[in-house]
Every structure is written in C-alpha cells, then in structure tokens.
Amino acid sequence: MVEIPVSLFKQVSNLKKESFEADGPTINIPVGKIPPDFTLKLDRSDAKITVANIAKALCIVHGVWRLL
C-alpha cells in the first residue's frame, strides 16, 4: 500500500499558463526534470486530468504483499 503525499501536487501551482495551451498535453512535473516526479495528462474531450508515472521514491510505503 502506497500513500501519495498531497504536498507533491503543490508543484502544479508553479506551472505557467503556456503549459496548458496545447491540445491533449502531457506535462512533466516539475517541468524540465528528468525523470519527473509525476506526469499530468490533460484530456479536454471529457475534461479529465490523469496523474501518471508518480515516482515511488517520493511516496510513503505502508505495506507490501507477496502472492505465493
């Protein structure tokens, strides 16, 4: 079980308006960091925002299970 710290998403407030102008953009957060902390994917067709590729090292791991 992995907890994503809400503070991680504060970085979105640092984005400039230009980051959101392209149709269906994928925005690496923070901009320019390789690999990014996470990726925002904007789908304007149904007004959906997807958070993807979250760096597990920035999250809190509460538990791990293994199937036998």
ROFILO-163780 format. One record per atom (N, C-alpha, C): residue in three letters; residue number from 1; x, y, z; atom name. Coordinates in pm, 1 decimal, m for minus. Layout:
<atoms>
ATOM   rest    nr         xx         yy         zz   atom
ATOM    ALA   NUM          X          Y          Z     CA
...
</atoms>
This chain:
<atoms>
ATOM   rest    nr         xx         yy         zz   atom
ATOM    MET     1       85.2     m115.7        0.0      N
ATOM    MET     1        0.0        0.0        0.0     CA
ATOM    MET     1       90.8      123.2        0.0      C
ATOM    VAL     2       64.8      212.3      m95.4      N
ATOM    VAL     2      148.9      330.6     m112.9     CA
ATOM    VAL     2       63.8      456.3      m95.8      C
ATOM    GLU     3      112.9      549.5      m15.1      N
ATOM    GLU     3       46.1      677.9        6.0     CA
ATOM    GLU     3      117.6      784.9      m75.8      C
ATOM    ILE     4       41.1      860.1     m153.6      N
ATOM    ILE     4       97.4      970.7     m230.8     CA
ATOM    ILE     4       80.2     1097.4     m147.5      C
ATOM    PRO     5      190.3     1161.6     m107.3      N
ATOM    PRO     5      177.1     1283.7      m27.1     CA
ATOM    PRO     5      108.5     1395.0     m106.8      C
ATOM    VAL     6        8.3     1456.1      m49.3      N
ATOM    VAL     6      m64.7     1563.7     m116.0     CA
ATOM    VAL     6       28.8     1680.0     m148.0      C
ATOM    SER     7      128.9     1700.5      m64.9      N
ATOM    SER     7      223.1     1810.5      m87.0     CA
ATOM    SER     7      295.4     1798.2     m221.4      C
ATOM    LEU     8      304.6     1678.8     m274.6      N
ATOM    LEU     8      368.3     1656.6     m404.1     CA
ATOM    LEU     8      296.7     1734.8     m514.7      C
ATOM    PHE     9      164.9     1749.9     m502.5      N
ATOM    PHE     9       85.5     1815.7     m605.3     CA
ATOM    PHE     9       91.5     1968.1     m598.8      C
ATOM    LYS    10      153.3     2024.5     m495.6      N
ATOM    LYS    10      168.7     2170.4     m486.8     CA
ATOM    LYS    10      252.2     2224.5     m602.4      C
ATOM    GLN    11      334.6     2138.5     m661.8      N
ATOM    GLN    11      419.6     2180.4     m773.2     CA
ATOM    GLN    11      338.0     2225.9     m894.5      C
ATOM    VAL    12      214.9     2179.2     m905.8      N
ATOM    VAL    12      129.2     2216.2    m1018.8     CA
ATOM    VAL    12      101.6     2366.7    m1017.0      C
ATOM    SER    13       94.8     2425.6     m899.2      N
ATOM    SER    13       67.2     2569.8     m889.5     CA
ATOM    SER    13      181.6     2653.9     m944.9      C
ATOM    ASN    14      299.4     2594.3     m965.6      N
ATOM    ASN    14      413.6     2666.8    m1021.0     CA
ATOM    ASN    14      414.4     2669.0    m1173.5      C
ATOM    LEU    15      323.0     2597.2    m1236.7      N
ATOM    LEU    15      318.7     2591.9    m1382.6     CA
ATOM    LEU    15      271.2     2723.7    m1441.0      C
ATOM    LYS    16      325.6     2754.3    m1558.1      N
ATOM    LYS    16      281.6     2873.3    m1629.8     CA
ATOM    LYS    16      165.3     2837.3    m1721.1      C
ATOM    LYS    17       88.1     2935.7    m1758.1      N
ATOM    LYS    17      m30.0     2915.9    m1842.1     CA
ATOM    LYS    17        5.1     2844.0    m1973.0      C
ATOM    GLU    18      121.1     2870.4    m2028.6      N
ATOM    GLU    18      163.7     2811.4    m2155.0     CA
ATOM    GLU    18      169.8     2658.5    m2149.1      C
ATOM    SER    19      191.6     2603.3    m2032.7      N
ATOM    SER    19      199.4     2457.7    m2017.2     CA
ATOM    SER    19       67.4     2389.5    m2049.6      C
ATOM    PHE    20      m42.7     2464.0    m2040.4      N
ATOM    PHE    20     m175.5     2406.5    m2059.7     CA
ATOM    PHE    20     m235.7     2437.0    m2197.0      C
ATOM    GLU    21     m163.1     2506.5    m2285.2      N
ATOM    GLU    21     m221.5     2552.8    m2410.2     CA
ATOM    GLU    21     m234.9     2448.2    m2519.2      C
ATOM    ALA    22     m146.0     2352.5    m2528.5      N
ATOM    ALA    22     m152.6     2252.5    m2636.1     CA
ATOM    ALA    22     m271.1     2158.5    m2616.4      C
ATOM    ASP    23     m324.2     2106.9    m2727.7      N
ATOM    ASP    23     m433.1     2008.8    m2718.1     CA
ATOM    ASP    23     m379.1     1877.0    m2665.4      C
ATOM    GLY    24     m443.8     1825.8    m2561.8      N
ATOM    GLY    24     m404.7     1698.4    m2503.4     CA
ATOM    GLY    24     m262.0     1692.5    m2454.0      C
ATOM    PRO    25     m216.7     1797.0    m2382.2      N
ATOM    PRO    25      m76.5     1796.7    m2341.1     CA
ATOM    PRO    25      m45.5     1695.9    m2229.8      C
ATOM    THR    26       77.7     1653.4    m2229.8      N
ATOM    THR    26      134.8     1577.0    m2120.4     CA
ATOM    THR    26      240.9     1666.5    m2058.7      C
ATOM    ILE    27      228.3     1693.1    m1930.2      N
ATOM    ILE    27      317.3     1787.8    m1863.2     CA
ATOM    ILE    27      396.9     1713.7    m1756.5      C
ATOM    ASN    28      529.0     1716.5    m1768.6      N
ATOM    ASN    28      615.1     1658.8    m1666.1     CA
ATOM    ASN    28      625.1     1758.5    m1551.7      C
ATOM    ILE    29      610.6     1708.9    m1429.8      N
ATOM    ILE    29      616.5     1793.5    m1310.4     CA
ATOM    ILE    29      733.1     1748.7    m1224.8      C
ATOM    PRO    30      826.7     1833.4    m1186.6      N
ATOM    PRO    30      840.6     1970.0    m1233.0     CA
ATOM    PRO    30      890.1     1973.1    m1377.2      C
ATOM    VAL    31      856.7     2080.1    m1447.2      N
ATOM    VAL    31      894.9     2096.1    m1587.4     CA
ATOM    VAL    31     1047.3     2093.6    m1598.4      C
ATOM    GLY    32     1097.7     2013.8    m1690.2      N
ATOM    GLY    32     1242.1     2006.8    m1714.7     CA
ATOM    GLY    32     1316.0     1901.6    m1634.9      C
ATOM    LYS    33     1254.6     1843.9    m1532.5      N
ATOM    LYS    33     1322.3     1742.4    m1451.7     CA
ATOM    LYS    33     1309.6     1606.4    m1520.1      C
ATOM    ILE    34     1422.3     1536.6    m1532.6      N
ATOM    ILE    34     1423.7     1403.5    m1593.8     CA
ATOM    ILE    34     1483.7     1307.2    m1492.6      C
ATOM    PRO    35     1414.9     1204.8    m1448.9      N
ATOM    PRO    35     1272.9     1180.6    m1469.9     CA
ATOM    PRO    35     1190.4     1274.0    m1381.8      C
ATOM    PRO    36     1067.7     1303.5    m1424.1      N
ATOM    PRO    36      982.9     1393.2    m1344.8     CA
ATOM    PRO    36      932.4     1323.9    m1218.8      C
ATOM    ASP    37      882.9     1404.4    m1124.0      N
ATOM    ASP    37      822.3     1348.8    m1003.1     CA
ATOM    ASP    37      690.9     1278.1    m1038.7      C
ATOM    PHE    38      616.7     1336.9    m1133.2      N
ATOM    PHE    38      495.6     1275.3    m1186.9     CA
ATOM    PHE    38      458.2     1345.8    m1316.1      C
ATOM    THR    39      359.0     1292.3    m1384.9      N
ATOM    THR    39      314.3     1347.6    m1512.5     CA
ATOM    THR    39      165.5     1378.1    m1505.2      C
ATOM    LEU    40      127.2     1494.9    m1557.8      N
ATOM    LEU    40      m14.1     1530.2    m1573.0     CA
ATOM    LEU    40      m52.4     1507.7    m1718.3      C
ATOM    LYS    41     m163.1     1440.0    m1740.6      N
ATOM    LYS    41     m214.6     1419.8    m1875.6     CA
ATOM    LYS    41     m352.5     1483.3    m1881.2      C
ATOM    LEU    42     m369.3     1578.8    m1972.4      N
ATOM    LEU    42     m494.8     1651.9    m1983.7     CA
ATOM    LEU    42     m572.1     1602.5    m2105.0      C
ATOM    ASP    43     m697.2     1563.9    m2082.5      N
ATOM    ASP    43     m784.8     1518.6    m2190.0     CA
ATOM    ASP    43     m904.0     1612.9    m2193.0      C
ATOM    ARG    44     m900.8     1705.7    m2285.5      N
ATOM    ARG    44    m1006.4     1807.5    m2290.7     CA
ATOM    ARG    44    m1137.6     1753.5    m2346.4      C
ATOM    SER    45    m1135.7     1638.5    m2413.1      N
ATOM    SER    45    m1259.2     1586.2    m2471.9     CA
ATOM    SER    45    m1363.6     1554.7    m2365.4      C
ATOM    ASP    46    m1317.3     1513.2    m2247.2      N
ATOM    ASP    46    m1412.6     1487.5    m2138.3     CA
ATOM    ASP    46    m1367.6     1554.2    m2007.5      C
ATOM    ALA    47    m1285.7     1659.5    m2020.5      N
ATOM    ALA    47    m1240.0     1739.1    m1905.4     CA
ATOM    ALA    47    m1179.2     1651.7    m1796.1      C
ATOM    LYS    48    m1087.4     1564.0    m1836.7      N
ATOM    LYS    48    m1026.2     1469.5    m1742.7     CA
ATOM    LYS    48     m877.8     1502.5    m1725.7      C
ATOM    ILE    49     m831.6     1493.3    m1602.8      N
ATOM    ILE    49     m688.7     1507.0    m1572.3     CA
ATOM    ILE    49     m643.8     1375.1    m1511.6      C
ATOM    THR    50     m537.5     1319.1    m1567.3      N
ATOM    THR    50     m482.6     1193.8    m1516.6     CA
ATOM    THR    50     m344.3     1221.7    m1459.0      C
ATOM    VAL    51     m319.6     1172.6    m1339.7      N
ATOM    VAL    51     m187.6     1179.9    m1278.6     CA
ATOM    VAL    51     m122.2     1044.9    m1302.9      C
ATOM    ALA    52       m2.9     1046.7    m1363.4      N
ATOM    ALA    52       63.0      921.1    m1400.6     CA
ATOM    ALA    52      211.6      926.6    m1365.1      C
ATOM    ASN    53      273.3      810.6    m1370.6      N
ATOM    ASN    53      419.2      797.6    m1353.9     CA
ATOM    ASN    53      470.6      862.7    m1225.8      C
ATOM    ILE    54      399.3      843.4    m1116.3      N
ATOM    ILE    54      440.6      901.1     m988.2     CA
ATOM    ILE    54      563.9      827.1     m937.7      C
ATOM    ALA    55      666.6      901.8     m903.0      N
ATOM    ALA    55      790.8      842.5     m852.8     CA
ATOM    ALA    55      765.1      778.4     m716.2      C
ATOM    LYS    56      781.0      647.1     m708.8      N
ATOM    LYS    56      752.6      575.3     m584.4     CA
ATOM    LYS    56      845.4      619.2     m471.2      C
ATOM    ALA    57      965.7      663.4     m505.5      N
ATOM    ALA    57     1060.8      708.2     m403.8     CA
ATOM    ALA    57     1010.1      830.5     m327.8      C
ATOM    LEU    58      915.2      904.6     m386.2      N
ATOM    LEU    58      858.9     1022.8     m321.1     CA
ATOM    LEU    58      734.0      990.7     m239.4      C
ATOM    CYS    59      693.8      865.5     m241.0      N
ATOM    CYS    59      572.9      821.5     m171.2     CA
ATOM    CYS    59      609.0      748.6      m41.5      C
ATOM    ILE    60      508.3      725.8       39.1      N
ATOM    ILE    60      526.0      654.1      165.8     CA
ATOM    ILE    60      469.3      513.6      146.8      C
ATOM    VAL    61      554.9      412.8      165.3      N
ATOM    VAL    61      511.7      273.7      151.0     CA
ATOM    VAL    61      467.8      224.3      288.2      C
ATOM    HIS    62      339.4      187.9      299.6      N
ATOM    HIS    62      284.2      141.5      426.2     CA
ATOM    HIS    62      285.0      m10.4      437.2      C
ATOM    GLY    63      285.9      m78.9      323.3      N
ATOM    GLY    63      283.6     m224.1      329.6     CA
ATOM    GLY    63      313.0     m286.6      195.2      C
ATOM    VAL    64      365.7     m409.6      198.9      N
ATOM    VAL    64      397.3     m484.8       77.4     CA
ATOM    VAL    64      343.7     m626.3       95.8      C
ATOM    TRP    65      278.0     m677.4       m7.1      N
ATOM    TRP    65      226.2     m813.4       m4.4     CA
ATOM    TRP    65      289.5     m892.1     m116.5      C
ATOM    ARG    66      304.2    m1020.0      m93.4      N
ATOM    ARG    66      354.6    m1110.7     m195.6     CA
ATOM    ARG    66      258.9    m1228.4     m209.3      C
ATOM    LEU    67      224.6    m1260.0     m331.4      N
ATOM    LEU    67      138.5    m1374.6     m356.8     CA
ATOM    LEU    67      224.8    m1499.0     m367.8      C
ATOM    LEU    68      184.8    m1603.6     m301.0      N
ATOM    LEU    68      261.6    m1728.2     m304.1     CA
ATOM    LEU    68      192.5    m1829.2     m392.6      C
</atoms>
